[in-house]
Amino acid sequence: MAWNLITAFLVVIKQQEALAVLMGKDDHKIYVYQLNQGVSQEKAEAVSKEKGAGEIDKITFGRYQDKPIWEVKSGSDFYLVDFETGALVNKEGL
């Protein structure tokens, strides 16, 4: 997708903390997020379903407009859910 500016994704368990590690596509800057500091994948799925998503195909962690998001794919639609607030940021269909 046009908004996915991430070239790497990794979840690491370090001292029993789940982390998301992202690397910017253009600047190669590293972004690290503690997954327990934001909304869960399950919450992102629920928000997407509230906004019209059907069966969920895939959920990935990424960045959009310099903010961490969950990208929820349902059919040909993508729902971007703000990792920090749980709000729907954007919905786009292919």
C-alpha positions in Angstrom: 0.0 0.0 0.0 1.1 3.5 -0.6 1.1 4.5 3.0 3.3 1.6 4.2 6.7 3.1 4.6 8.2 0.2 6.4 10.8 -2.1 5.0 11.2 -4.3 8.1 9.0 -5.7 10.8 10.1 -7.7 13.8 8.5 -8.7 17.1 11.1 -9.4 19.7 10.6 -10.9 23.2 13.1 -9.2 25.4 12.8 -9.6 29.2 9.2 -10.7 28.6 8.3 -7.6 26.7 6.9 -7.8 23.2 8.4 -5.1 21.0 7.6 -4.0 17.4 10.7 -2.8 15.6 10.2 -0.9 12.3 12.7 0.6 9.9 11.8 3.6 7.7 12.0 2.8 4.0 13.7 6.0 3.0 15.7 7.2 6.0 16.3 3.7 7.6 15.4 5.2 11.0 14.6 2.6 13.6 11.3 2.9 15.5 10.7 0.7 18.6 7.3 0.3 20.2 6.4 -1.6 23.3 3.2 -3.5 22.3 1.8 -3.4 25.8 1.8 0.4 25.6 -1.0 0.6 22.9 -4.1 -1.1 21.6 -3.8 -4.8 20.9 -4.3 -6.6 17.6 -7.6 -7.8 18.9 -8.8 -4.3 19.6 -7.7 -3.2 16.1 -9.7 -6.1 14.7 -12.8 -5.1 16.7 -12.5 -1.4 15.6 -12.2 -2.5 12.0 -15.3 -4.8 12.3 -17.2 -1.9 13.8 -16.4 0.1 10.8 -17.5 -2.5 8.3 -14.8 -5.1 7.9 -15.8 -8.6 7.3 -13.5 -11.6 7.7 -10.0 -10.5 8.6 -7.2 -11.7 6.3 -4.2 -10.2 8.0 -3.1 -7.7 10.7 0.3 -6.0 10.6 2.0 -3.3 12.6 3.3 -0.3 10.7 3.5 3.5 10.5 1.3 6.0 8.7 1.8 9.8 8.8 4.5 9.4 11.4 2.3 7.4 13.8 2.3 3.7 14.7 -0.8 1.9 13.4 -2.3 -1.6 13.0 -3.1 -2.3 9.3 -6.1 -4.6 9.1 -6.8 -6.3 5.8 -10.3 -7.5 5.1 -10.9 -8.6 1.5 -9.8 -5.7 -0.7 -10.1 -3.1 2.1 -7.4 -1.9 4.5 -8.3 -0.4 7.8 -5.6 1.7 9.6 -6.1 1.8 13.4 -4.1 4.1 15.5 -1.9 2.1 17.9 -2.0 4.7 20.6 -5.7 5.7 20.6 -7.5 2.8 18.9 -9.2 5.2 16.5 -9.8 4.4 12.9 -7.3 6.6 11.0 -8.1 5.6 7.4 -9.9 3.1 5.3 -9.0 2.4 1.7 -10.1 -0.2 -0.8 -8.2 -1.6 -3.7 
